């Protein structure tokens, strides 16, 4: 337990029958960078049940936030979805991850490509003033199956644009592109298909991907990551992490169990 803090759940919001988010207190000594993940979990009889979860909050915020899927028979999510304000939650003290601004070479545009709960680390980055200082535009792309599953991301973007401080940046630099695959919607299709066809860029009024100017972060389903990595490599983008800053970085989505 020495590597875990015990925090208190503050608020729980159920966005659909499959998705929920929650906030918790934050130990003043807990430090992290935008885009990182940590272990969270619940006490158990023999040992804590822990899983990796991306932090959906910015380093300057005094509360922690997480975005999760509900898995009926998932060892952890089946219990997490029952959380109520006042409940204890365990949070690892050692955040880590590859979705860091420092892992990318300087550029003009930053594409944050997510599916499902892979949106969480990009919420953290979109809340970070440093991201707006480094890039002229931040393009937040969120792919889901159904329109209702976009609600969390739409709420986050609306709050950012209305924020007393960040609103000045988000209103002009943050571009939000939600898309679904199974229902009628203004943007419809898989993220990679919309990029391959050029529809995504046309809708946003942006030029096609160019490794000289664009930087990309990926977080989501294994299939989305595999397909997008292939697309980027065919367009001369190079993957980097750690001490090898490059034109795109990848992390799988957590909170899927």
C-alpha positions, 0 to 999 in steps of 0.5 A: 500500500506504500505506493498508493494514496487513499482518496475520496470520491467527490462526484460520479456522472453516468453518461450512458449505460456503458460510460461514466466519469468520476472525480476524487480528491488529490493528495497535494504531493501527487504530481503528474504530466498531462497525458499520463496514467496511473493505477487506481483501484479499490480495497479488497480482502487479500490485496487491492484490485488495481488497473491502469487509468488515464488521468482526465485532469490537468496538472494544475487542477486540485481534483483528479478525474477519470473516464471509464467504461462499464464492464458488467463482469469486469473485476474492477469496473463492475465495482467502480461503476457503483461508486458514490460520493464519499467512497474511498478510492486508491490512486497510485503515486507513480504516474507514467505514460508516453502521451507527453508533449515532450515526446513530440517534435515542435509543430504547428498542429497537434492531432489528438485521435481517440476512440472510446475512453481513449479520450481521457488523456487528451482531456488532460492535454486539452486542459493544459495551457502549455499545449496551446503555447506549443501548437497553433491548433489542437484537433481533438478527434473522438470516435464512438459507436453511438451519438450518446457516447460523445456526451462526455467529450462534448461537455469537456469541450464546452466547459473549456471554451467557457473557462475563465482562463483557458477559454481564450485559448480553446475558443480559437485554437481547439477544434473538436471533431466527434464522429460515430459509426452506427447512427446518423450524425453530422460526422459519420465513419471510422477515424481512419476512413475519414482521414484516408478520404480527406473528409476530416480535413475538409470538414475542419478547413485544414490541409491534409496531414504533413509530417513537416507541420503536424504532430499526432497522438493516438489512444483507443482501441487496438484496431484504431491504433494499428490502422492509424499507425499504418496510415501515418507511417505511409505518410512518412510520420515516425513514431517516438517516445521517451528520449526519441521525440518524433512526429507521433506517439501512441498509447492504448486505451485503459479502463476497458476492464 
